[in-house]
Amino acid sequence: MTEPEIITGTLATAGRLDKVLAEASGLSRERVKALIADGAVTVGKTLANSGSVKMQAGAYFSIALPPPEPLAAEPQDIPLDIVFEDDHLIVVNKPAGMVVHPAAGNPDGTLVNALLFHCAGRLSGINGVARPGIVHRIDKDTSGLLVVAKSDAAHEGLAKQFADHSITRRYLAVCAGYPNPRSGTIFGRIGRSDKDRKKIAVLPDDSSRGKRAVTHYETLQTLNHATLIECRLETGRTHQVRVHCASIGHPLLGDPVYGRTPKSLKPVLDQLQFRRQALHAARLGFIHPITGESLDFHTDLPADFQELIDETAR
């Protein structure tokens, strides 16, 4: 049986034990609460039994951290386009067609399966499980940049940035028609559609359901019966760009759920066998949750997307 890892140190600040211990250990607060409940935390010479107890700065602590449990998903040797990697996180350029996380209908062949293989032995365990920390997702048939945590501390730090919308996210998309105005902002609460629970929809402003969503767009290139736009996400909701563009009458080309391909463009998409929404996560920027460094990543358009632009520009 593998022995637990012992983490020791002193509390840097005063406050609730679960909060200050999370700050001192680099573990998430939820993980610390679970370890206290399991009797794995000692403060001074006393076994901690509550995360709410008030502590003074300078108190010595010891955590018996058990080995992370294996994730049910199997590691798979799937090639990855790695843009950046260190001991704390990894940024990948996900291809269209790859699902991020195993689920019903997609039990393997996912980004998580690939990361489990690539990061074997280098995952510290997110909340006690040896797994990559998925803090955001992009759709199966959307390509582009995605950041994944390799430790509890990185996971929590990135999650906070996504929650406060301080992450920079820019998407490139080809939409049907010509947005007017050429640049603007789309507001609209987003939630499950009343007509089709499998779809996301823009809800009435006074709706108590859904979440606030804001997308800023800018025309980059006028094409034949279509437009290349850049979308800057102020919020990050499920299918946000796809739903917002469809809501103003300019659905993304190739989108099988939220838009119909204009008759004038169907021959081009058929010729190219373009069978996905024309959406690419081209830019991703954030503050490194451990080092504090400002990181900003860009990626080129994939070949099928560039070919679509080239053909519709003629």
N, C-alpha and C positions, 0 to 999 in steps of 0.2 A: 504493500500500500504506500502510495506517495505521501511524503510528509508535507504538512502545510507550510506555506511560505510565511515567515514572521516579518511583519512590518512594524518598525518602532520609530518613535520620534517624540517631539513635544508640540503641544498645541500653540499655534502662533497668535491666536486671538481668543478672547473670551466670548462665551455665548452658549447656545444649545449644543450638547455633545454631538448630535448627528451632523449639525451644520459645520462646526469647527473641525470635527474629525474628518469630514469629507474634504475640507480645504487643505488640511494638513497631510492627508494620505494620498490624495489624487483619485480616490474612489468616488463614485457617485453617491449622492445622499441616500438614495434608495438602497444601494448596495450596503452602505454603512448600517442602515436600519436593520437590514436582514442579518448582517453579521452580529449585531448586538443581540438580536433575538435568538441567534444560534449559540450565544455564549462564547463568541470568539474575540471579544474586545475586553481588554483590561486597561483601566486608567489608574496610574499609581500601582497599588497592590490590590485594588478592588475590581472584581468582575462587574462590568457595566451591564445593567439590566433595563435601562431606559435611555432613549435618545433625547428626551426632553429635559434631562437634568442640566442645570446651568454649570458651566465649567470656567475656571480661571485660565488665563494665558500661562504657558510654561508647564502645564501638567504633562507628565510623561504618559505615553500610551503604547500599547502593544496590540497588534491585530494578528490573529492566526488565520491567514488567508488560505482556504482550501484550494487544491488544484481546480482549474476551471473544468466544468463538465463538458463533454463533447456535444456539439450540435448534432441534431438528428440528420441534417443534410450531409451528404457525402462530398468530400473533396474531389474535384474533377480537373484534369489537366486541360484546361481550356485557355487558349491564347488571350492575353490581355494587352491592350494599348495603354501602358502606364505613362502618365504625364508627369507625375511627381510621387515620391514616396520617401518617408522617413520612419522612425520608430513609432510614431504616434498616429499617422494617417496616410492614406493613399488616395490619389486622384487618378481616375481612369477616364478614358474616352470610350464610352459604351457604344457598340455598334447597334444599328437598328435591328430588331428581331430578337434581341436578348432581353429576357425578363430579369428584373433585379433580384427578386426574392422567390424561393420555392413556394408554391401554393397549389391548390387543386388545379389540375390541368397542366401544370408546369412543375413537376416534382424535381427535375434536375436540369442541367444545362444552363443554369442561371448564373448571374454575376456572383452571387454568394457562393455557389459551388466552386467557381473559378478562384475566388479569393481565399477560400479555405485551403485550396491546394497551394496557391502562390504564397500565402502567409503561414504555412505550416510551421508551428513552433514559435511563431512571432506574434501571436494574439494573446494579450494579457487576460482576456476574459471580460466581456461586457456583462455586468451584473451576474458574474459567476459562471458564464457560459462562454466557451471558446468560440467566438463568432466575430465576424466583422460588424461594426456598428453602423447600421444603415440609418442615416439621419434625414435623408431625403431620397426621393425616387424620381425617375423619369419613365415615361410609358415604354412598353415593350418596343413599339415601332417608332420611337423618337430616339435619335442618336445624340451623342454629346457627353459633356463633362459631368462627373458625379464624384463627390468626395465621400470617403468612408473612413470611420474611426477604427483604430486598432487597439484602443485602450479605453477604460472607463473615463479617465479624465478628459481625453480628446473628445469622446462621445458627448459628454455633458457640455463641454465648452462649445462645440459646434452646434449642438441642439439649442443652446441659448441664443446663438447668433441667428439661427433660422427662426426662432420664436419671436425675436425682436426685429426681424426683417432687415438686419444689417448686412446680410449676404448680398453680393452683387451677382445678378443672374441676367444674362442677355441671351435671347434666342433669335435665331434667324428662321424665317418662315416664308413660304410662298402661298399667298392667298389668292382666291379668285377675285377678278375684277380690280377696281381701283379705289382704295379707301379715300373718302372725302370727309374731312380734310386729310391731306397727305401725312400729317403727323397729328397725334392727339392722345387722349387718355380715355380708356374704357373703364367705367365704373360698373359694378354690378355684383350683388350678393350671389354666391355660388353654392349650390347644394343639390341633393338628389332630386331628379325630376319626378313630378307627381304622375306624369303620363307613362314613364318608363324608368323603373327604379335602377336599371343598369346604366342609365345615363346621368350626366351632370347637366344642370341647367342654370340659367340666370334667373333668380327669384325676384319677386317684387321688393322694392326698397324697404317697405314696412314689414317684410316677412320676419317672423321670429326664428325661422330656420336658416340654415346655411351660414356662410362666413363672408365677411367683407373681402372683396377682391378688386385689385387695381392693376391694370396693365397699361404701360406707356408704349406707344408704337411710333415708328418713324419709317417713311418710305425710303428705301435705298436704291431701288431700280424698278422702272416701269417695264413690264414685259408684255407679250401679246395676250390680252385678256386676263392678265394676272400681274401681281406685284410682289417683289421681294421686299419684305419688311424686317426691321429689327424690333423685337419686343423686350422691354425692360420690365421685369416683374417687381412691383412694389410689395406684393404679397405672393405667396406660393401655394396655390390651391390645386386640387386634383383637376387635371385637364384644363387649367385656367386659360392658356393661350388659345387652345382649340375652341373652347366654349365662348370666350369673349369675341374672337374674330367671327365666329358664326353668328353671334348675337347682333352684330352690326352689318350682316349681310355679305361678309367676305370670308367664308369658310376656307380652311387650308386645303390645298390641292391634295388629293389622295386620301383625305380623311374618311374612313368608312363609317364613322358614327355620327359626326356632326355636320357633314356637308356632302353635297352632290357635285360631282365633277361637271363643270360646264360642257355642253356638247362640243363647243369649239376646241376644247382641250383634251377631250377623251381620246382622240387618235394619238396624241403625243404621249399620254400616259400609257396607253396600250402598247405603243411602239417601244417605249423604254421599259415596259413591264414594271412601272412604278406603282407599288401596291402598299404604300404606307402614307401617313400624313407627312407633309413636307415641313418638318419641324426639327431643328437641330440646336442643342444647348451649346452655344459657341463660346461663351465666356462665363467664368466662375471666379469670384473674388471673395476672400474672407481673411480674418485675422487668425493666424495659427493659434490654436487654443492653449498650447504649451509654451511656445517661444515668444509669442506676442508679435511675430513678424507679419507684415501685411503681404498677402499672397494674391496674385492675379494671374489666371491662366486663360489662354485662348487656344482654340483648335480650328483647323481648316474644315471646310465643308467636306463631307464624304463624297465619293465619286458619283453615286447615284443622284445625290442632291445637286451637285454641280452640273451634271449632265442635264438634269431637268431645267435648270436655269438657262443653260446654253441653248437648249432646244426651243424654249418658250421665248427666247430673246430674238429669234430669227424672224 
